[in-house]
Amino acid sequence: MFRNGEKEIQKAKGHWGENNDYGKKRQSPTEHGSKQNSGNRNRPIMTVTYLFVAIFLGMMLYICQYFIVHRQELLNNSYNGRQQLFMSKNQRGKIYARGGEVLAQSDIGDNGSEVREYPYGNMFAHAVGYATHGRAGVEALGNYYLIQSNAPLEEKATMKAVGAKYHGDNIYTTLDVKMQEVAYKAMGAYKGAILVSETSTGKILAMVSKPDFDPNEIEGIWDSLVTDKESGILLNRTTQGMYPPGSTFKIITALEYIRENPETYQDYHFQCSGSYTDGTDRINCYHGQNHGDEDFTKAFAKSCNAAFAHIGLQLDKGKFHNTLEGLLFNKELPLHILYNKSRIQIGRDSTNGEMMQAAIGQGTTGMSPIHLNMITNAIANGGYVMKPYLIERVENTAGTVIKQFTPSGKTDLMTKQEADILKELMHSVVEEGTASRLKGLSYTAAGKTGSAEYSEVKEESHAWFTGFAPAQEPEISVTVIIEGAGSGGEYAVPVAKRIFDAYFGVS
């Protein structure tokens, strides 16, 4: 009996398992493997999911960062509806010169619409620009601030109570009315461009481009301006003009020669007979002038084409190409205003004729006045240049500063030693060379003239000058181009002198 009972108990243990909990189902090997395989299959899916989440978060972060960095560009876009919203609520702010003179302001017409007024008319046409049919100049640069209002709350409450627009924020520029007027009058009836800047800061004191227009009449004359393909009145020649630099480019050729011959450049000698020939290529000095025996300084001061054509053939093409890139040729300039890149094609495949032409600033070389002015500032500053700028600060109607702009974008274009050598060479141009009209004044000056041929008629040339004063402790730089005038020494230098005289108070 007991034996049968023990057998029943042992049978039960064998069926349920002595260590198994009652009611717990044993997992078969097949089921366990199936779950492991399922986990393995899910792992790639989760990896891809996490990857897409990371990409999405990265895109969101980039969009937010882009919006913060480029908020002005986005708001200024004509397709941005927020711009129209601001303009419907706020009256466009004023633009002032550095001395507080009003350069642009808005008045409310009889029909309630805003009318933009420019008290100085043509004089600041390209610098201040216009705000009708698009925008240009400071009107474009500062649009983000001009259409917004940070007026005090009590003022806004008063304006809202009478149903008037809020006053937009005001812009104070770096432009100097006195310097602008002198430069504008000095250009006279000629076409061309003048740029005056503070060497140490990059502040633009005067910006003149001719031919010009009256921005007060832009609405009525717009169609005639855009259809005029000959004069290019709307073109701001200081930043968008592309000219052969002529002999002003010898500054750059001289720099390259000094870099390749740092110990022996002063030993250079050349016998000028009025021209230089290499095979079938011939370079003439201006009006065939014979400069005789020259050292490096005299060749630069007298602006001898023959000597510099000879120097051009001695330069290493690859190194010259690198120097040009370092001076921002064929590259973007640190500018927010609309401009054209300066261009030059020099490489290992350049022919002797192309090297000779390039060395004297001719051939396919094209340069803007503002780029030349930046290189001039670098020489004046001991090798570095600050980013040129036009807006000094933004204020609300109560005079509270909303945004302050300071010198920035320092760029090293050359070493201090190289800049000092070029400074002395440019001073020699005044003391014993083609810019002698700046010699013997109450201030000292340094510069380089240029007479750039631009057509098949050899007698036709643009007149260039770029330089700074005082020569040893420079304060301002002046770059002048007068289209089709002739010699830089005869036409551009007197214009620069009037500007220097005005700055230093010489009557």
FIPA-87332 format. One record per residue (C-alpha): residue number from 1; x, z, y. Coordinates in Angstrom, 3 decimals, padded with zeros to 6 digits. Last residue first. Layout:
<recs>
[rec NUM; [X; Z; Y]]
...
</recs>
This chain:
<recs>
[rec 507; [042.945; -046.380; 126.537]]
[rec 506; [044.576; -044.629; 123.599]]
[rec 505; [042.330; -041.960; 122.141]]
[rec 504; [043.920; -041.830; 118.699]]
[rec 503; [040.855; -043.251; 116.954]]
[rec 502; [040.127; -045.797; 119.672]]
[rec 501; [043.705; -047.054; 119.706]]
[rec 500; [043.721; -047.358; 115.904]]
[rec 499; [040.549; -049.467; 116.061]]
[rec 498; [041.838; -051.686; 118.855]]
[rec 497; [045.114; -052.095; 116.960]]
[rec 496; [043.285; -053.197; 113.808]]
[rec 495; [041.653; -056.039; 115.746]]
[rec 494; [045.015; -057.002; 117.263]]
[rec 493; [046.504; -057.073; 113.721]]
[rec 492; [043.815; -059.380; 112.305]]
[rec 491; [044.283; -062.295; 114.721]]
[rec 490; [047.937; -063.062; 115.448]]
[rec 489; [049.646; -061.159; 112.636]]
[rec 488; [047.036; -062.203; 110.107]]
[rec 487; [047.580; -065.863; 110.962]]
[rec 486; [044.613; -068.221; 110.811]]
[rec 485; [041.030; -067.395; 111.813]]
[rec 484; [039.263; -068.902; 108.790]]
[rec 483; [037.542; -065.661; 107.818]]
[rec 482; [038.739; -062.540; 109.562]]
[rec 481; [039.788; -059.832; 107.120]]
[rec 480; [040.574; -056.300; 108.247]]
[rec 479; [041.548; -053.116; 106.417]]
[rec 478; [042.136; -049.932; 108.398]]
[rec 477; [043.408; -046.645; 106.991]]
[rec 476; [043.095; -043.303; 108.731]]
[rec 475; [045.031; -040.039; 108.849]]
[rec 474; [048.542; -040.988; 107.735]]
[rec 473; [051.404; -038.510; 108.182]]
[rec 472; [054.504; -040.754; 108.203]]
[rec 471; [053.017; -043.996; 109.554]]
[rec 470; [050.386; -042.434; 111.773]]
[rec 469; [048.452; -044.538; 111.014]]
[rec 468; [047.407; -046.837; 108.187]]
[rec 467; [047.521; -050.454; 107.072]]
[rec 466; [045.710; -053.565; 105.920]]
[rec 465; [045.704; -056.849; 107.786]]
[rec 464; [044.319; -060.232; 106.810]]
[rec 463; [043.631; -063.556; 108.576]]
[rec 462; [041.925; -066.151; 106.389]]
[rec 461; [043.582; -069.560; 106.238]]
[rec 460; [043.080; -073.188; 107.180]]
[rec 459; [046.245; -075.195; 107.870]]
[rec 458; [046.675; -075.978; 104.192]]
[rec 457; [043.415; -077.931; 103.978]]
[rec 456; [042.703; -077.808; 100.259]]
[rec 455; [040.794; -074.598; 100.831]]
[rec 454; [041.240; -070.829; 100.836]]
[rec 453; [044.750; -070.227; 102.180]]
[rec 452; [045.414; -066.557; 102.843]]
[rec 451; [047.382; -065.436; 105.877]]
[rec 450; [048.336; -061.826; 105.268]]
[rec 449; [049.596; -058.842; 107.179]]
[rec 448; [050.898; -055.578; 105.792]]
[rec 447; [050.774; -052.129; 107.289]]
[rec 446; [052.456; -049.140; 108.886]]
[rec 445; [051.652; -047.409; 112.156]]
[rec 444; [053.220; -045.023; 114.665]]
[rec 443; [051.311; -043.464; 117.541]]
[rec 442; [051.987; -043.612; 121.282]]
[rec 441; [052.762; -047.309; 120.814]]
[rec 440; [056.125; -049.063; 120.438]]
[rec 439; [055.140; -051.380; 117.577]]
[rec 438; [051.579; -052.244; 116.571]]
[rec 437; [051.866; -055.800; 117.935]]
[rec 436; [054.951; -056.091; 115.674]]
[rec 435; [052.723; -056.705; 112.629]]
[rec 434; [054.673; -059.734; 111.309]]
[rec 433; [058.048; -058.038; 111.018]]
[rec 432; [060.631; -055.758; 112.538]]
[rec 431; [059.004; -052.417; 113.353]]
[rec 430; [055.480; -053.123; 112.163]]
[rec 429; [056.412; -054.826; 108.868]]
[rec 428; [059.176; -052.204; 108.510]]
[rec 427; [056.481; -049.507; 108.327]]
[rec 426; [054.985; -051.352; 105.379]]
[rec 425; [058.353; -051.251; 103.574]]
[rec 424; [058.684; -047.549; 104.367]]
[rec 423; [055.236; -046.821; 102.939]]
[rec 422; [056.051; -048.942; 099.894]]
[rec 421; [059.080; -046.741; 099.156]]
[rec 420; [057.044; -043.568; 099.670]]
[rec 419; [054.302; -044.835; 097.343]]
[rec 418; [056.833; -045.602; 094.604]]
[rec 417; [058.331; -042.115; 094.898]]
[rec 416; [054.870; -040.541; 094.889]]
[rec 415; [054.027; -042.333; 091.654]]
[rec 414; [051.387; -045.033; 091.469]]
[rec 413; [047.634; -045.540; 091.138]]
[rec 412; [046.637; -041.928; 090.513]]
[rec 411; [042.857; -041.567; 090.819]]
[rec 410; [041.098; -038.606; 092.451]]
[rec 409; [037.365; -038.977; 091.894]]
[rec 408; [036.254; -036.476; 094.513]]
[rec 407; [036.128; -035.667; 098.216]]
[rec 406; [033.057; -033.519; 098.928]]
[rec 405; [029.320; -034.158; 099.017]]
[rec 404; [026.973; -031.315; 099.939]]
[rec 403; [023.377; -031.271; 098.703]]
[rec 402; [020.329; -029.380; 099.965]]
[rec 401; [021.908; -028.014; 103.147]]
[rec 400; [019.301; -026.168; 105.181]]
[rec 399; [018.771; -027.781; 108.568]]
[rec 398; [015.083; -026.900; 108.831]]
[rec 397; [014.059; -030.528; 108.206]]
[rec 396; [015.910; -030.536; 104.878]]
[rec 395; [019.580; -031.424; 104.682]]
[rec 394; [021.656; -033.856; 102.603]]
[rec 393; [025.430; -034.077; 102.992]]
[rec 392; [028.415; -036.350; 103.671]]
[rec 391; [027.119; -039.688; 102.366]]
[rec 390; [029.372; -042.757; 102.663]]
[rec 389; [031.983; -042.393; 099.916]]
[rec 388; [035.313; -043.873; 098.843]]
[rec 387; [036.710; -042.201; 095.701]]
[rec 386; [040.026; -040.546; 096.472]]
[rec 385; [043.337; -042.379; 096.064]]
[rec 384; [046.647; -041.222; 094.642]]
[rec 383; [050.225; -042.384; 095.087]]
[rec 382; [051.641; -040.398; 097.975]]
[rec 381; [048.506; -040.408; 100.081]]
[rec 380; [049.358; -043.357; 102.386]]
[rec 379; [050.243; -045.571; 099.413]]
[rec 378; [047.004; -044.596; 097.665]]
[rec 377; [045.077; -045.229; 100.873]]
[rec 376; [046.392; -048.805; 101.016]]
[rec 375; [045.357; -049.309; 097.390]]
[rec 374; [041.862; -048.109; 098.313]]
[rec 373; [041.749; -050.401; 101.357]]
[rec 372; [042.656; -053.380; 099.169]]
[rec 371; [039.751; -052.491; 096.889]]
[rec 370; [037.416; -052.124; 099.885]]
[rec 369; [038.458; -055.540; 101.236]]
[rec 368; [037.541; -057.270; 097.949]]
[rec 367; [040.093; -059.282; 095.985]]
[rec 366; [040.281; -062.676; 094.301]]
[rec 365; [043.384; -064.146; 092.655]]
[rec 364; [042.916; -067.644; 091.229]]
[rec 363; [045.898; -069.127; 093.048]]
[rec 362; [047.089; -067.156; 096.065]]
[rec 361; [048.315; -063.621; 096.596]]
[rec 360; [052.013; -064.410; 097.107]]
[rec 359; [053.133; -063.311; 093.640]]
[rec 358; [050.039; -064.898; 092.100]]
[rec 357; [051.036; -068.373; 093.255]]
[rec 356; [054.575; -068.022; 091.891]]
[rec 355; [053.305; -066.610; 088.609]]
[rec 354; [050.794; -069.444; 088.245]]
[rec 353; [053.499; -072.039; 088.843]]
[rec 352; [055.760; -070.392; 086.310]]
[rec 351; [052.968; -070.607; 083.751]]
[rec 350; [050.921; -067.648; 082.537]]
[rec 349; [050.821; -067.351; 078.728]]
[rec 348; [052.174; -063.792; 078.655]]
[rec 347; [049.453; -062.664; 081.030]]
[rec 346; [048.207; -062.822; 084.598]]
[rec 345; [044.604; -063.644; 085.425]]
[rec 344; [043.426; -061.934; 088.596]]
[rec 343; [040.081; -060.478; 089.605]]
[rec 342; [038.679; -057.928; 092.015]]
[rec 341; [035.361; -056.519; 090.842]]
[rec 340; [032.342; -057.131; 093.071]]
[rec 339; [030.461; -054.351; 094.854]]
[rec 338; [027.081; -052.580; 095.195]]
[rec 337; [027.557; -048.978; 096.358]]
[rec 336; [028.239; -046.337; 093.724]]
[rec 335; [032.003; -046.860; 093.712]]
[rec 334; [034.830; -045.744; 091.418]]
[rec 333; [035.986; -049.347; 090.858]]
[rec 332; [035.309; -051.126; 087.569]]
[rec 331; [038.141; -053.225; 086.215]]
[rec 330; [039.510; -056.771; 086.501]]
[rec 329; [042.130; -055.346; 088.869]]
[rec 328; [042.054; -051.541; 088.887]]
[rec 327; [045.638; -050.829; 090.081]]
[rec 326; [046.550; -049.795; 086.536]]
[rec 325; [045.187; -053.136; 085.365]]
[rec 324; [047.518; -054.890; 087.786]]
[rec 323; [050.467; -052.820; 086.603]]
[rec 322; [049.710; -053.671; 082.976]]
[rec 321; [049.590; -057.411; 083.733]]
[rec 320; [052.901; -057.140; 085.588]]
[rec 319; [054.416; -055.440; 082.545]]
[rec 318; [053.256; -058.274; 080.300]]
[rec 317; [054.433; -060.969; 082.680]]
[rec 316; [057.900; -059.482; 083.182]]
[rec 315; [058.792; -060.361; 086.749]]
[rec 314; [061.689; -062.656; 087.695]]
[rec 313; [059.472; -065.660; 088.450]]
[rec 312; [057.479; -063.636; 090.954]]
[rec 311; [060.636; -062.681; 092.838]]
[rec 310; [061.321; -066.353; 093.583]]
[rec 309; [057.737; -066.805; 094.776]]
[rec 308; [058.316; -063.657; 096.819]]
[rec 307; [061.392; -065.112; 098.497]]
[rec 306; [059.679; -068.418; 099.290]]
[rec 305; [056.554; -066.738; 100.644]]
[rec 304; [058.519; -064.674; 103.169]]
[rec 303; [056.292; -061.983; 104.629]]
[rec 302; [058.775; -061.227; 107.439]]
[rec 301; [058.630; -057.512; 106.627]]
[rec 300; [058.674; -058.105; 102.865]]
[rec 299; [061.609; -060.540; 102.920]]
[rec 298; [063.335; -058.231; 105.406]]
[rec 297; [063.006; -055.237; 103.101]]
[rec 296; [064.256; -057.083; 100.007]]
[rec 295; [067.280; -058.614; 101.717]]
[rec 294; [067.056; -061.872; 103.581]]
[rec 293; [069.328; -064.715; 104.672]]
[rec 292; [067.432; -067.438; 106.534]]
[rec 291; [063.756; -067.004; 107.412]]
[rec 290; [062.911; -070.721; 107.810]]
[rec 289; [059.254; -071.131; 108.783]]
[rec 288; [057.401; -073.911; 106.947]]
[rec 287; [054.109; -073.135; 108.712]]
[rec 286; [053.782; -070.029; 106.533]]
[rec 285; [056.503; -070.300; 103.897]]
[rec 284; [056.109; -073.078; 101.383]]
[rec 283; [055.794; -072.753; 097.587]]
[rec 282; [056.677; -075.718; 095.363]]
[rec 281; [055.904; -076.395; 091.728]]
[rec 280; [057.227; -079.595; 090.146]]
[rec 279; [060.269; -077.880; 088.687]]
[rec 278; [060.658; -074.610; 090.563]]
[rec 277; [060.789; -075.056; 094.312]]
[rec 276; [060.999; -072.502; 097.128]]
[rec 275; [060.233; -073.213; 100.770]]
[rec 274; [061.314; -072.536; 104.357]]
[rec 273; [065.055; -072.509; 103.741]]
[rec 272; [065.128; -068.879; 102.690]]
[rec 271; [068.403; -067.503; 101.304]]
[rec 270; [067.525; -064.547; 099.086]]
[rec 269; [069.061; -061.168; 098.466]]
[rec 268; [067.992; -058.255; 096.237]]
[rec 267; [070.348; -055.282; 096.152]]
[rec 266; [067.582; -052.909; 097.236]]
[rec 265; [065.766; -053.619; 093.961]]
[rec 264; [068.798; -052.343; 092.003]]
[rec 263; [068.024; -048.837; 090.741]]
[rec 262; [064.259; -049.080; 090.199]]
[rec 261; [064.350; -052.715; 089.023]]
[rec 260; [061.216; -053.212; 086.881]]
[rec 259; [059.180; -050.686; 088.835]]
[rec 258; [060.521; -051.956; 092.181]]
[rec 257; [059.579; -055.539; 091.249]]
[rec 256; [056.093; -054.383; 090.263]]
[rec 255; [055.597; -052.528; 093.548]]
[rec 254; [056.843; -055.512; 095.553]]
[rec 253; [054.309; -057.763; 093.834]]
[rec 252; [051.594; -055.228; 094.650]]
[rec 251; [052.458; -054.978; 098.348]]
[rec 250; [052.943; -058.756; 098.280]]
[rec 249; [049.178; -058.913; 097.798]]
[rec 248; [048.768; -058.520; 101.567]]
[rec 247; [050.438; -061.949; 101.659]]
[rec 246; [047.305; -063.793; 100.619]]
[rec 245; [044.448; -061.617; 099.423]]
[rec 244; [042.364; -064.567; 098.140]]
[rec 243; [038.864; -063.368; 098.974]]
[rec 242; [035.873; -061.875; 097.173]]
[rec 241; [033.353; -060.247; 099.504]]
[rec 240; [031.085; -057.755; 097.753]]
[rec 239; [032.498; -054.491; 099.105]]
[rec 238; [033.494; -055.183; 102.715]]
[rec 237; [031.640; -058.526; 102.709]]
[rec 236; [028.211; -056.936; 102.418]]
[rec 235; [026.264; -060.069; 101.533]]
[rec 234; [022.882; -060.271; 103.281]]
[rec 233; [024.196; -062.871; 105.740]]
[rec 232; [025.541; -065.174; 103.045]]
[rec 231; [026.238; -067.929; 105.597]]
[rec 230; [025.606; -071.009; 103.447]]
[rec 229; [022.832; -070.161; 101.006]]
[rec 228; [020.233; -069.240; 103.626]]
[rec 227; [017.058; -069.020; 101.515]]
[rec 226; [017.259; -065.226; 101.225]]
[rec 225; [017.737; -064.756; 104.966]]
[rec 224; [014.990; -067.177; 106.032]]
[rec 223; [012.447; -065.435; 103.807]]
[rec 222; [013.445; -061.998; 105.080]]
[rec 221; [013.201; -062.802; 108.799]]
[rec 220; [009.847; -061.172; 109.585]]
[rec 219; [010.157; -058.075; 107.436]]
[rec 218; [013.853; -057.616; 108.213]]
[rec 217; [013.262; -057.440; 111.966]]
[rec 216; [014.386; -053.844; 112.498]]
[rec 215; [017.243; -054.558; 110.073]]
[rec 214; [018.796; -056.870; 112.698]]
[rec 213; [021.152; -059.248; 110.929]]
[rec 212; [024.851; -059.722; 110.231]]
[rec 211; [027.498; -062.401; 109.956]]
[rec 210; [029.633; -060.358; 109.679]]
[rec 209; [030.380; -057.157; 107.794]]
[rec 208; [031.431; -053.895; 109.409]]
[rec 207; [031.987; -050.571; 107.677]]
[rec 206; [033.265; -047.656; 109.745]]
[rec 205; [034.219; -044.065; 108.983]]
[rec 204; [034.207; -044.300; 105.178]]
[rec 203; [035.301; -040.951; 103.769]]
[rec 202; [037.943; -041.411; 101.053]]
[rec 201; [039.313; -037.903; 101.617]]
[rec 200; [043.053; -038.159; 102.367]]
[rec 199; [043.128; -041.653; 103.861]]
[rec 198; [040.063; -041.342; 106.050]]
[rec 197; [038.477; -044.787; 106.054]]
[rec 196; [037.971; -047.847; 108.228]]
[rec 195; [036.687; -051.075; 106.665]]
[rec 194; [036.384; -054.366; 108.511]]
[rec 193; [034.834; -057.577; 107.216]]
[rec 192; [034.641; -061.265; 108.017]]
[rec 191; [032.865; -063.894; 110.053]]
[rec 190; [034.030; -064.268; 113.621]]
[rec 189; [031.802; -063.850; 116.672]]
[rec 188; [033.439; -060.623; 117.802]]
[rec 187; [035.278; -058.686; 115.111]]
[rec 186; [036.533; -056.289; 117.798]]
[rec 185; [032.953; -055.555; 118.879]]
[rec 184; [031.960; -054.319; 115.417]]
[rec 183; [035.201; -052.396; 114.948]]
[rec 182; [034.835; -050.589; 118.284]]
[rec 181; [031.149; -049.855; 117.635]]
[rec 180; [031.799; -048.541; 114.125]]
[rec 179; [034.620; -046.300; 115.336]]
[rec 178; [032.417; -044.804; 118.071]]
[rec 177; [029.404; -044.389; 115.778]]
[rec 176; [031.374; -042.618; 113.036]]
[rec 175; [029.984; -043.064; 109.528]]
[rec 174; [030.451; -040.192; 107.060]]
[rec 173; [026.683; -039.984; 106.615]]
[rec 172; [024.195; -037.192; 107.212]]
[rec 171; [021.052; -037.699; 105.152]]
[rec 170; [017.666; -036.152; 105.894]]
[rec 169; [015.093; -034.796; 103.447]]
[rec 168; [011.567; -036.163; 103.667]]
[rec 167; [008.980; -034.779; 106.080]]
[rec 166; [005.691; -033.994; 104.320]]
[rec 165; [002.891; -036.481; 104.832]]
[rec 164; [000.006; -035.653; 107.124]]
[rec 163; [-003.497; -034.459; 106.224]]
[rec 162; [-003.699; -031.936; 109.060]]
[rec 161; [-003.688; -028.920; 106.739]]
[rec 160; [-001.079; -030.545; 104.498]]
[rec 159; [001.370; -030.809; 107.370]]
[rec 158; [000.911; -027.155; 108.273]]
[rec 157; [001.294; -026.013; 104.668]]
[rec 156; [004.415; -028.146; 104.279]]
[rec 155; [005.922; -026.521; 107.363]]
[rec 154; [005.113; -023.056; 106.016]]
[rec 153; [006.678; -023.980; 102.672]]
[rec 152; [009.985; -025.044; 104.218]]
[rec 151; [010.835; -028.761; 103.795]]
[rec 150; [012.473; -029.757; 100.510]]
[rec 149; [010.943; -033.214; 100.604]]
[rec 148; [011.890; -036.166; 098.438]]
[rec 147; [011.877; -039.818; 099.496]]
[rec 146; [015.179; -039.616; 101.396]]
[rec 145; [017.013; -037.791; 098.622]]
[rec 144; [016.671; -040.350; 095.824]]
[rec 143; [016.934; -043.182; 098.372]]
[rec 142; [020.402; -042.059; 099.396]]
[rec 141; [022.477; -044.910; 097.993]]
[rec 140; [019.770; -047.504; 098.646]]
[rec 139; [019.096; -046.639; 102.298]]
[rec 138; [022.831; -045.948; 102.591]]
[rec 137; [023.484; -049.645; 102.041]]
[rec 136; [020.727; -051.786; 100.554]]
[rec 135; [017.080; -051.497; 099.570]]
[rec 134; [014.333; -053.722; 098.224]]
[rec 133; [012.144; -055.930; 100.355]]
[rec 132; [012.037; -053.158; 102.988]]
[rec 131; [014.407; -050.176; 102.993]]
[rec 130; [017.350; -051.609; 104.953]]
[rec 129; [021.129; -051.234; 105.110]]
[rec 128; [023.012; -048.325; 106.658]]
[rec 127; [026.423; -049.963; 106.146]]
[rec 126; [025.212; -053.561; 106.068]]
[rec 125; [023.203; -053.637; 109.308]]
[rec 124; [025.086; -050.858; 111.115]]
[rec 123; [025.767; -052.826; 114.308]]
[rec 122; [022.820; -055.175; 113.883]]
[rec 121; [020.240; -052.723; 115.212]]
[rec 120; [021.643; -049.455; 116.530]]
[rec 119; [018.282; -047.651; 116.757]]
[rec 118; [017.156; -048.674; 113.232]]
[rec 117; [013.436; -048.046; 112.792]]
[rec 116; [011.406; -047.976; 109.565]]
[rec 115; [007.659; -048.313; 110.058]]
[rec 114; [005.429; -046.112; 107.910]]
[rec 113; [001.786; -047.039; 107.538]]
[rec 112; [-001.039; -045.251; 109.339]]
[rec 111; [-002.610; -048.425; 110.736]]
[rec 110; [-001.272; -047.698; 114.215]]
[rec 109; [002.256; -047.220; 112.861]]
[rec 108; [003.895; -043.988; 111.754]]
[rec 107; [007.589; -043.851; 112.587]]
[rec 106; [010.476; -043.641; 110.162]]
[rec 105; [014.109; -043.078; 111.003]]
[rec 104; [017.490; -044.786; 110.695]]
[rec 103; [020.877; -044.399; 112.395]]
[rec 102; [020.126; -041.241; 114.365]]
[rec 101; [023.240; -039.844; 116.066]]
[rec 100; [024.346; -036.473; 114.675]]
[rec 99; [028.116; -036.943; 114.954]]
[rec 98; [028.530; -037.860; 111.279]]
[rec 97; [025.923; -040.579; 111.711]]
[rec 96; [022.357; -039.717; 110.734]]
[rec 95; [019.777; -041.120; 108.314]]
[rec 94; [016.226; -039.811; 108.587]]
[rec 93; [013.825; -038.944; 105.772]]
[rec 92; [011.045; -041.127; 104.371]]
[rec 91; [007.625; -039.545; 104.868]]
[rec 90; [006.532; -037.715; 101.738]]
[rec 89; [003.345; -037.719; 099.641]]
[rec 88; [002.809; -041.421; 098.955]]
[rec 87; [006.570; -042.038; 098.790]]
[rec 86; [006.984; -039.305; 096.185]]
[rec 85; [004.251; -040.800; 094.015]]
[rec 84; [005.688; -044.298; 094.407]]
[rec 83; [009.003; -043.024; 093.111]]
[rec 82; [007.281; -041.208; 090.259]]
[rec 81; [005.903; -044.543; 089.040]]
[rec 80; [009.342; -045.699; 087.905]]
[rec 79; [009.344; -049.485; 087.603]]
[rec 78; [011.302; -049.922; 090.839]]
[rec 77; [014.126; -047.829; 089.408]]
[rec 76; [015.237; -045.332; 092.041]]
[rec 75; [013.952; -042.410; 089.964]]
[rec 74; [015.946; -043.503; 086.923]]
[rec 73; [019.097; -044.129; 088.948]]
[rec 72; [018.819; -040.708; 090.580]]
[rec 71; [018.153; -038.917; 087.288]]
[rec 70; [021.218; -040.483; 085.655]]
[rec 69; [023.082; -037.304; 084.632]]
[rec 68; [019.971; -035.213; 083.951]]
[rec 67; [018.035; -038.004; 082.219]]
[rec 66; [021.080; -038.942; 080.142]]
[rec 65; [021.486; -035.319; 079.018]]
[rec 64; [017.830; -035.087; 078.020]]
[rec 63; [017.996; -038.433; 076.212]]
[rec 62; [021.219; -037.415; 074.439]]
[rec 61; [019.725; -034.082; 073.295]]
[rec 60; [016.603; -035.830; 072.020]]
[rec 59; [018.744; -038.385; 070.195]]
[rec 58; [020.819; -035.625; 068.609]]
[rec 57; [017.663; -033.776; 067.521]]
[rec 56; [016.368; -036.963; 065.902]]
[rec 55; [019.695; -037.643; 064.203]]
[rec 54; [019.811; -034.068; 062.853]]
[rec 53; [016.225; -034.328; 061.572]]
[rec 52; [017.094; -037.659; 059.947]]
[rec 51; [020.093; -036.114; 058.186]]
[rec 50; [018.099; -033.077; 057.068]]
[rec 49; [015.516; -035.372; 055.478]]
[rec 48; [018.209; -037.510; 053.830]]
[rec 47; [019.772; -034.381; 052.274]]
[rec 46; [016.342; -033.109; 051.204]]
[rec 45; [015.628; -036.371; 049.392]]
[rec 44; [019.080; -036.366; 047.793]]
[rec 43; [018.414; -032.778; 046.426]]
[rec 42; [014.911; -033.481; 045.153]]
[rec 41; [016.092; -035.461; 042.087]]
[rec 40; [018.432; -032.680; 041.014]]
[rec 39; [015.641; -030.149; 041.309]]
[rec 38; [013.361; -032.336; 039.168]]
[rec 37; [016.121; -032.731; 036.581]]
[rec 36; [016.431; -028.944; 036.334]]
[rec 35; [012.685; -028.582; 035.958]]
[rec 34; [012.566; -031.141; 033.100]]
[rec 33; [015.438; -029.441; 031.332]]
[rec 32; [013.476; -026.179; 031.163]]
[rec 31; [010.354; -027.959; 029.824]]
[rec 30; [012.305; -029.635; 027.003]]
[rec 29; [014.080; -026.441; 025.998]]
[rec 28; [010.670; -024.746; 025.505]]
[rec 27; [009.735; -021.840; 027.688]]
[rec 26; [008.313; -018.876; 025.767]]
[rec 25; [004.950; -017.753; 027.043]]
[rec 24; [004.693; -014.135; 028.060]]
[rec 23; [001.509; -012.526; 026.694]]
[rec 22; [003.221; -009.477; 025.234]]
[rec 21; [006.690; -009.090; 026.421]]
[rec 20; [009.378; -010.366; 024.053]]
[rec 19; [012.031; -008.066; 022.542]]
[rec 18; [010.676; -007.813; 019.011]]
[rec 17; [009.543; -011.411; 018.792]]
[rec 16; [005.877; -012.266; 018.639]]
[rec 15; [005.694; -013.900; 015.189]]
[rec 14; [008.592; -012.116; 013.542]]
[rec 13; [007.397; -008.819; 014.820]]
[rec 12; [003.920; -009.485; 013.365]]
[rec 11; [005.374; -010.408; 010.013]]
[rec 10; [007.474; -007.257; 010.050]]
[rec 9; [004.345; -005.221; 010.721]]
[rec 8; [002.380; -006.974; 007.923]]
[rec 7; [005.240; -006.525; 005.495]]
[rec 6; [005.402; -002.854; 006.363]]
[rec 5; [001.722; -002.545; 005.596]]
[rec 4; [002.080; -004.239; 002.218]]
[rec 3; [004.845; -001.821; 001.369]]
[rec 2; [002.694; 001.063; 002.407]]
[rec 1; [000.000; 000.000; 000.000]]
</recs>
